[in-house]
Amino acid sequence: MSNKTFLHLAVEALRSYGLENAQLTRLGGASNTNYKVDVDDKSYVLRLHTSAARHDRDAISSELAWLNSLQDTSLVLPKPIVNLQGELVAFVSDDSQKETLCTLICWIEGKISLTVDAMTDEQLANAGSIMAQLHKHSQEFKLPTDFKRHTFDEAHFSARLEVLYAALSNTEFDKNELNNFKSNANHIIAHFVQLERAQNNFGVIHADFHSGNYLFCDGNVYIIDFDRCGFGFYLYDLTLALMELNEQQRKAFLHGYETVKPLPANYTNLKQVFLSLAYLDNLGFLIANPDELAGVVGEFPFAIEAFRNAVKDIA
C-alpha cells in the first residue's frame, strides 16, 4: 500500500477512537505501520497491523490484555486505549473493503540509545530490574480463557533452524561446518525439550528485550514494543537481552535483575544453551530478509562457537 493509503487508514482508524484533527507522524516499524498521534495535549501510538501473517485479532487482543494487567505495577509502560465501542482492537477498511486491524496505545516519552555501548551500568541495571519485574508479574498473571500468544518451544526453534540451514546451504559457507552446526542445534533443542516448565520459570515473556526497545528519559529507562510477547522460559527472555552485551554489561544487567528476582539455581548450567537458542532465533528471523544475508553469514561463526560450547556444557 502507498503512504497515502496508509495515512487514509490512520485517519479513519482514529475516528473509531473519537480522535480527529490529529497531527500524524510516521514512525519506523518492521512488522506494523506506526504513527505518532498528537491531539490536544496528549500523544499516542497508532499501530496499523499491516503484517497479517504475524498476529491475528485474538493474539493482538491478548498482547494488550497483558499490557493492561501490567498497568497495576509500578512500571511505566504503554497503556492500551479502547475505542468508542470499548474494544482494544479496532479495524478499518480500505477502498477494496480489506480490513486492517488497528490498536492505540499511550505514548511513552523518551529517546532510544544510538548503541548499547552508550548505556551506563546503572541504566543496564535498571533495564535488568524491569525485566525481573515483568517476570514476577507473569508468575502471578491469571490467563484469560481466550488468551492466545505464540510459544517459544521446540517447533519454534526447529523452524528457525530449517530456515537458517536452507538459506546458508545456498551460500559458499563450508558445508561440513554447516552440518555440524545443525547437528549441535538439534542436540540442544532436544535437551531444551526436556526442561521442566513451572510457574517460577515459564510464563508470558517480552521476547524482544534489547536496547532498540529501551527508552531513556530524565535518567529513567522504559521498555516498549510488546508485539513479540509470548510464552517462554524466563531464562530465554533473559538471554535474549544478554546476547548483545559484553561481559561487564551482562554483569550490570544481571545485578539489576537479581535486586528484584533471584536467578534460577541452574542458570550457570543453562545459560549457554539459551544463548545459543537466542542466536538461532535471531539469525533465523534475519535470514528471511535477503538484505540481511551478508550480515548473517558474517555473524554465523559466533553462532557455531556458541553451539559448540553449549553442547559441551550439557554433555
C-alpha positions in Angstrom: 0.0 0.0 0.0 1.1 3.5 -0.7 1.9 6.1 2.0 -1.3 7.9 1.0 -3.4 4.8 1.6 -1.7 4.2 5.0 -2.4 7.8 6.0 -6.1 7.5 4.9 -6.4 4.3 7.0 -4.8 6.0 10.0 -7.2 8.9 9.9 -10.2 6.6 9.6 -8.9 4.4 12.4 -8.6 7.5 14.7 -12.3 8.3 14.1 -13.2 5.0 15.8 -11.4 6.3 18.9 -13.1 9.7 18.7 -9.9 11.4 17.7 -10.0 13.9 14.9 -7.8 16.7 13.6 -4.8 15.0 15.0 -1.2 15.5 13.8 0.2 12.3 12.5 3.9 11.4 12.2 5.0 8.2 10.5 7.3 6.0 12.7 9.5 3.1 11.9 8.4 -0.5 12.4 9.4 -3.8 11.0 6.0 -5.5 11.0 3.4 -2.8 11.6 2.7 0.6 10.2 3.0 3.0 13.1 2.1 6.7 13.6 2.7 9.1 16.5 -0.6 10.8 17.1 -0.6 14.3 18.7 -4.0 15.7 19.6 -4.7 18.5 22.1 -2.1 17.9 24.8 -1.9 14.1 24.5 0.2 11.7 22.4 -0.4 8.2 21.3 1.0 5.5 19.0 -1.4 4.2 16.4 -0.5 0.7 15.1 -1.9 -0.5 11.8 -1.3 -4.2 11.8 -0.4 -4.5 8.2 1.5 -7.7 8.5 -1.4 -10.0 8.8 0.7 -13.2 8.9 2.3 -12.1 12.2 -0.7 -11.9 14.6 -4.5 -12.2 14.3 -7.1 -10.3 16.2 -7.1 -12.7 19.2 -3.3 -12.6 19.5 -3.2 -8.8 19.4 -6.0 -8.6 22.0 -4.0 -10.9 24.2 -0.9 -8.7 23.9 -2.9 -5.7 25.0 -4.6 -7.7 27.8 -1.2 -8.5 29.3 -0.2 -4.8 28.9 -3.4 -3.8 30.6 -2.6 -6.1 33.5 0.8 -4.6 33.8 -0.7 -1.2 34.5 -1.2 -2.3 38.1 2.6 -2.5 38.6 5.0 0.5 39.2 6.4 0.2 35.7 5.9 2.9 33.2 4.5 1.1 30.2 2.4 1.9 27.1 -1.3 1.9 28.1 -3.8 0.4 25.6 -6.7 2.6 24.7 -10.2 1.2 23.9 -12.2 2.6 21.0 -15.7 4.1 21.1 -17.1 0.6 21.1 -15.0 -0.4 24.1 -12.7 -2.7 22.0 -9.0 -3.0 22.4 -8.6 -4.0 18.7 -10.5 -2.0 16.1 -10.5 -2.3 12.3 -10.6 0.0 9.3 -11.3 -0.8 5.7 -9.7 0.5 2.6 -11.4 1.0 -0.8 -11.2 -2.7 -1.6 -13.0 -3.4 1.7 -10.0 -5.2 3.0 -9.9 -4.9 6.8 -6.8 -3.7 8.7 -6.6 -4.3 12.4 -5.5 -1.2 14.4 -4.6 -0.5 18.0 -3.9 2.6 20.0 -1.6 3.0 23.0 -0.3 5.9 25.0 2.9 7.5 24.0 5.9 7.0 26.3 8.3 9.9 26.2 12.0 9.1 25.7 14.8 8.5 23.3 16.4 5.3 22.1 20.1 4.9 22.6 22.1 5.0 19.5 24.2 2.0 20.6 24.1 -0.4 23.5 27.7 0.7 24.3 26.3 4.2 25.1 24.4 2.7 28.1 25.8 3.1 31.6 26.0 0.3 34.1 23.2 2.0 36.1 21.0 2.1 33.0 21.7 -1.6 32.3 20.9 -2.5 35.9 17.6 -0.5 35.6 16.8 -2.5 32.4 17.5 -5.7 34.2 15.3 -4.8 37.1 12.4 -4.0 34.7 12.7 -7.5 33.1 12.7 -9.1 36.6 9.5 -7.1 37.5 7.9 -8.4 34.2 8.8 -11.9 35.2 7.4 -11.6 38.7 4.2 -10.2 37.4 4.0 -13.0 34.8 4.3 -15.6 37.6 1.1 -14.3 39.1 -0.7 -13.4 35.9 -4.1 -15.1 35.5 -4.5 -16.1 31.9 -7.9 -15.1 30.4 -9.7 -18.1 28.9 -9.2 -16.7 25.3 -5.5 -15.7 25.8 -3.6 -16.6 22.6 0.1 -15.9 22.1 3.0 -17.7 20.3 5.1 -20.2 22.3 8.9 -20.3 22.0 9.1 -24.0 22.0 10.6 -26.9 20.1 8.5 -26.2 17.0 9.6 -22.5 17.0 13.3 -23.2 17.2 13.2 -26.2 14.8 11.5 -24.0 12.2 14.1 -21.3 12.7 16.9 -23.9 12.2 15.4 -25.2 9.0 15.0 -21.7 7.5 18.6 -20.8 8.5 20.1 -24.1 7.2 18.3 -23.9 3.9 19.4 -20.3 3.3 23.0 -20.9 4.2 23.1 -24.0 2.1 22.8 -21.8 -0.9 25.9 -19.8 0.0 29.6 -20.7 -0.1 29.6 -21.4 3.6 31.6 -24.6 4.5 29.1 -27.5 4.3 30.8 -29.5 7.0 30.6 -26.6 9.4 27.0 -26.1 8.5 26.1 -29.7 9.0 28.0 -29.8 12.3 26.1 -26.7 13.4 22.7 -28.3 12.5 23.7 -31.5 14.4 24.6 -29.4 17.5 21.5 -27.3 17.2 19.3 -30.4 17.1 21.1 -31.8 20.1 20.5 -28.6 22.1 16.8 -28.4 21.0 16.4 -32.0 22.2 17.9 -31.0 25.6 15.7 -27.9 25.8 12.6 -30.0 25.3 13.4 -32.0 28.4 13.4 -28.9 30.6 10.5 -28.8 33.1 8.1 -25.9 32.9 7.0 -24.5 36.2 5.3 -21.3 37.5 8.6 -19.9 38.6 10.5 -20.4 35.3 7.9 -20.3 32.5 5.2 -17.8 31.5 4.5 -14.8 29.4 7.7 -13.1 28.3 8.5 -9.9 26.4 10.8 -11.8 23.9 12.2 -8.7 22.3 14.1 -7.1 25.2 17.0 -5.3 23.7 18.4 -1.8 23.5 16.4 -0.9 20.5 13.3 -1.1 22.7 14.6 0.9 25.6 13.5 4.5 26.0 15.6 6.9 28.1 14.1 10.0 29.8 15.4 12.0 32.7 17.7 9.2 33.9 15.0 6.6 33.7 14.8 3.5 31.4 11.5 2.3 30.0 10.7 -0.8 27.8 8.4 -0.7 24.8 7.2 -2.9 21.9 5.4 -5.9 23.3 4.5 -7.1 19.8 6.6 -10.3 20.1 5.5 -11.3 23.6 4.5 -14.9 24.1 5.0 -18.0 26.2 8.6 -19.0 27.1 11.2 -19.6 29.8 12.1 -16.5 31.7 15.7 -17.6 31.2 15.2 -17.4 27.5 13.9 -13.9 27.8 16.9 -13.0 29.9 19.5 -14.5 27.4 17.8 -12.6 24.5 18.6 -9.4 26.4 22.1 -10.5 27.3 23.0 -11.5 23.7 24.0 -8.0 22.6 26.0 -7.3 25.8 29.7 -7.8 26.7 30.7 -9.4 29.9 30.7 -6.3 32.0 27.4 -5.1 30.6 25.9 -8.5 31.4 27.1 -8.3 35.0 25.3 -4.9 35.3 22.1 -6.2 33.8 22.1 -9.3 35.9 22.8 -7.3 39.0 19.7 -5.2 38.4 17.7 -8.4 37.7 18.7 -10.0 40.9 17.7 -7.0 43.0 14.2 -8.0 42.2 14.2 -11.7 41.4 16.9 -14.3 42.0 18.4 -16.1 39.1 17.4 -19.8 38.8 19.7 -22.3 40.5 20.6 -23.9 37.2 21.4 -20.6 35.5 25.1 -21.3 35.1 24.5 -24.7 33.5 21.8 -23.5 31.2 22.9 -20.0 30.1 24.9 -21.3 27.1 22.0 -23.4 26.0 19.6 -20.5 26.0 22.2 -18.1 24.5 22.6 -20.4 21.6 18.9 -20.7 21.1 18.7 -16.9 21.2 21.3 -16.8 18.4 19.3 -19.3 16.4 16.1 -17.3 16.9 17.7 -14.0 15.8 19.6 -15.4 12.8 16.6 -17.4 11.6 14.5 -14.3 11.8 17.0 -12.1 10.0 17.8 -14.6 7.2 14.2 -14.3 5.9 15.2 -10.8 4.7 17.6 -11.1 1.7 19.2 -7.8 2.6 20.4 -9.4 5.9 22.1 -12.4 4.3 25.6 -10.9 4.3 25.3 -9.9 7.9 24.0 -13.3 9.0 27.0 -15.0 7.1 29.4 -12.7 9.0 27.7 -13.4 12.4 27.4 -17.2 11.8 30.8 -18.2 13.1 29.9 -16.8 16.5 26.7 -18.9 16.5 28.7 -22.0 15.6 31.0 -21.4 18.5 28.1 -20.7 20.9 26.5 -24.1 19.9 29.8 -26.0 20.4 30.2 -24.5 23.8 26.5 -25.3 24.7 26.9 -28.9 23.6 30.0 -29.2 25.8 28.1 -27.8 28.8 25.3 -30.4 28.5 27.5 -33.3 27.5 
